[in-house]
Each structure stands twice: as C-alpha cells, then as structure tokens.
Amino acid sequence: MIILCVTGSIAATESIKLARELRRHNMEVQCFMSEAACDIIHPNAMEFATGRKVITKLTGQIEHVKYSQQDLILVAPATANTISKFAYKIADNPISTLLITAQGHDTPIIFVPSMHDSMYRAIKGNIDKIKNESSAKFIKPRMDEGKAKFPSKEDIVLESLRTINLNKD
C-alpha cells in the first residue's frame, strides 16, 4: 500500500490525478491530508480518487502507527513546511507524525517538492539534511515560471514503483 500525503500547495490539485494513476497500476492508496491541503481540495475528492476515507487528523486509532509500515509513503506535493518539519523531527500534525514514525520503521519515503522557486532554494539545506540523515528520496520538481512545479504524474508513479520493487528484493 502507498500512503499518499497531500500538503498545502496548489499542486494538491494534481494529487487527485496522481492517486488515480497509482490505482491504475494496481496500488492501494491511503491518503493523509494536511489542514492546508483541505483548504485547497476537499477530502471527498481524495476519497473518490483512492476509494478510502481520508485521514485529516489523528484520533485514538493511532493512524500514524497503523500506516507507518507500508510499501511507500509518498509526500506529493511536499511543501517547504512539511520538508522542514521532517528535517527537524517536528511532529505536530498527522503527516509529520506519520513521517517520523515511518522513519523509525525504515519505511521508504519519497518527497515531491512543489513551491515557489525562492522557497525551494531557501530549504535546500533541509533537503540536504534529510538526504544525509535518512534514506528518503526526492523527485526533482519541474522548474518553470519561477516555481518548483509538480513533475509529471508518470515520473512520480515510475519512481514510486521502482522504490517499492527495490525494497521487496
């Protein structure tokens, strides 16, 4: 199963199509959405795309533990905020808590940064910190119009499947 974490970038609109594409490749997808992502797209859209109820907050069902040991956690889009929280192990929402728990289980994590170019440059040190201290991967954004934009969903799916298959060997 792939856990798709959707954060508060306008690129969250692309995550609906990404979830559908992952399902076309026979992947089960469970979605976690940040509060900011819910301001951009409604959780019902992701529930439709994944066929599963979306997790938007932590409850007594310890979702961050239940879903931390999966085939892959894909953070797409990954905002500067989420990347920076993971770099410094700040667990203050369902997604950051899930990521930190998953790292403790060696669950593969892929980040898909999507933000303004200046923000992307500003958090380069946090991206390098994560790369040096964990096995998390980053898919390079498409640089266009002064923005680090969401890459093609095909590239994200390909890297996701590649990562899952490498970890099964």
C-alpha positions as CSV (number, residue, x, y, z in Angstrom):
1,M,0.0,0.0,0.0
2,I,1.1,3.5,-0.8
3,I,0.4,6.3,1.7
4,L,-0.1,9.5,-0.2
5,C,0.4,12.6,1.9
6,V,-1.1,15.7,0.4
7,T,0.1,19.0,1.8
8,G,-1.0,22.7,1.3
9,S,0.5,23.5,-2.1
10,I,-1.7,24.5,-5.0
11,A,-0.2,21.4,-6.6
12,A,-2.5,19.4,-4.3
13,T,-5.0,19.6,-7.2
14,E,-2.6,17.3,-9.1
15,S,-2.7,14.7,-6.3
16,I,-6.2,13.6,-7.3
17,K,-4.9,12.5,-10.7
18,L,-1.8,11.0,-9.1
19,A,-3.9,8.8,-6.8
20,R,-6.0,7.6,-9.7
21,E,-2.8,6.8,-11.7
22,L,-1.4,4.8,-8.8
23,R,-4.6,2.8,-8.6
24,R,-4.4,2.1,-12.3
25,H,-1.1,0.4,-11.5
26,N,-2.9,-1.8,-9.0
27,M,-1.7,0.0,-6.0
28,E,-3.8,0.5,-2.9
29,V,-3.7,4.2,-1.8
30,Q,-4.5,5.6,1.6
31,C,-4.5,9.4,1.8
32,F,-3.4,11.7,4.6
33,M,-4.2,15.4,4.1
34,S,-2.9,18.4,5.9
35,E,-5.3,21.1,7.1
36,A,-3.8,23.5,4.5
37,A,-4.4,20.8,1.8
38,C,-8.0,20.6,2.8
39,D,-8.3,24.4,2.1
40,I,-7.3,23.7,-1.5
41,I,-9.1,20.5,-2.3
42,H,-11.9,18.8,-0.4
43,P,-11.1,15.4,1.3
44,N,-14.1,13.9,-0.7
45,A,-12.1,14.4,-3.9
46,M,-9.2,12.3,-2.5
47,E,-11.7,9.7,-1.0
48,F,-13.1,9.3,-4.5
49,A,-9.6,9.0,-6.0
50,T,-8.4,6.5,-3.5
51,G,-11.6,4.6,-2.6
52,R,-10.7,5.1,1.1
53,K,-11.7,7.5,3.8
54,V,-9.1,10.3,4.1
55,I,-7.1,10.9,7.3
56,T,-7.1,14.6,8.2
57,K,-6.4,14.3,11.9
58,L,-5.0,11.9,14.5
59,T,-7.6,10.1,16.7
60,G,-7.4,7.5,19.3
61,Q,-6.9,4.9,16.5
62,I,-3.2,5.8,16.2
63,E,-3.3,6.2,12.5
64,H,0.4,7.4,12.4
65,V,1.4,4.0,13.8
66,K,-1.1,1.9,11.8
67,Y,0.0,3.3,8.5
68,S,3.7,3.8,9.2
69,Q,4.8,0.4,7.9
70,Q,3.7,0.3,4.3
71,D,5.3,-0.2,0.9
72,L,5.9,3.5,0.5
73,I,5.0,7.0,1.9
74,L,4.7,9.5,-0.9
75,V,4.5,13.2,0.0
76,A,3.1,14.8,-3.1
77,P,3.0,17.7,-3.0
78,A,5.6,18.4,-0.3
79,T,5.7,21.9,0.9
80,A,8.6,23.8,2.4
81,N,6.8,23.5,5.8
82,T,6.5,19.7,5.7
83,I,10.0,19.1,4.4
84,S,11.4,21.4,7.1
85,K,9.4,19.7,9.9
86,F,10.7,16.3,8.8
87,A,14.3,17.6,8.7
88,Y,14.0,18.7,12.3
89,K,11.6,15.9,13.5
90,I,8.7,18.2,14.4
91,A,5.5,16.1,14.8
92,D,2.6,18.5,15.1
93,N,0.1,17.2,12.6
94,P,-0.9,13.8,11.1
95,I,1.6,13.9,8.2
96,S,4.7,15.0,10.1
97,T,3.8,12.5,12.9
98,L,3.4,9.7,10.3
99,L,6.7,10.6,8.6
100,I,8.7,10.5,11.8
101,T,7.1,7.2,12.9
102,A,7.7,5.7,9.4
103,Q,11.4,6.7,9.5
104,G,11.7,4.7,12.7
105,H,10.4,1.6,10.8
106,D,12.6,2.3,7.7
107,T,9.6,2.7,5.5
108,P,10.6,4.2,2.2
109,I,9.6,7.9,1.8
110,I,9.6,10.0,-1.3
111,F,9.1,13.8,-1.3
112,V,7.8,15.7,-4.3
113,P,8.7,19.3,-3.6
114,S,6.2,21.8,-5.0
115,M,6.5,25.5,-4.1
116,H,7.8,28.9,-5.2
117,D,11.4,28.8,-6.5
118,S,12.7,31.1,-3.7
119,M,11.2,28.8,-1.1
120,Y,12.8,25.8,-2.8
121,R,16.2,27.4,-2.7
122,A,15.7,28.5,0.9
123,I,15.1,25.0,2.1
124,K,17.9,23.3,0.1
125,G,19.8,22.8,3.4
126,N,16.8,21.0,4.9
127,I,16.6,18.7,1.8
128,D,20.3,18.0,2.1
129,K,19.9,17.3,5.8
130,I,17.2,14.8,5.1
131,K,19.2,13.1,2.3
132,N,22.3,12.8,4.6
133,E,20.4,11.5,7.7
134,S,17.8,9.2,6.1
135,S,17.0,7.1,3.1
136,A,14.2,9.4,2.0
137,K,14.3,10.3,-1.7
138,F,13.3,13.5,-3.6
139,I,11.8,13.7,-7.0
140,K,13.1,16.9,-8.6
141,P,10.4,19.4,-9.4
142,R,9.9,20.9,-12.8
143,M,11.3,24.4,-12.7
144,D,9.1,26.8,-14.6
145,E,7.8,30.3,-14.3
146,G,9.8,30.9,-11.1
147,K,8.3,27.9,-9.4
148,A,9.3,24.4,-8.4
149,K,6.3,22.7,-10.0
150,F,4.8,19.2,-9.6
151,P,6.6,16.8,-12.1
152,S,4.6,14.6,-14.4
153,K,2.4,12.0,-12.6
154,E,4.0,9.4,-14.8
155,D,7.5,10.2,-13.4
156,I,6.2,10.1,-9.9
157,V,4.4,6.7,-10.5
158,L,7.5,5.3,-12.1
159,E,9.8,6.3,-9.2
160,S,7.2,5.1,-6.7
161,L,7.0,1.6,-8.3
162,R,10.8,1.5,-8.7
163,T,11.2,2.2,-5.0
164,I,8.6,-0.4,-3.9
165,N,10.2,-3.0,-6.1
166,L,13.7,-2.3,-4.8
167,N,12.5,-2.7,-1.2
168,K,10.9,-6.0,-1.9
169,D,14.1,-7.6,-3.2
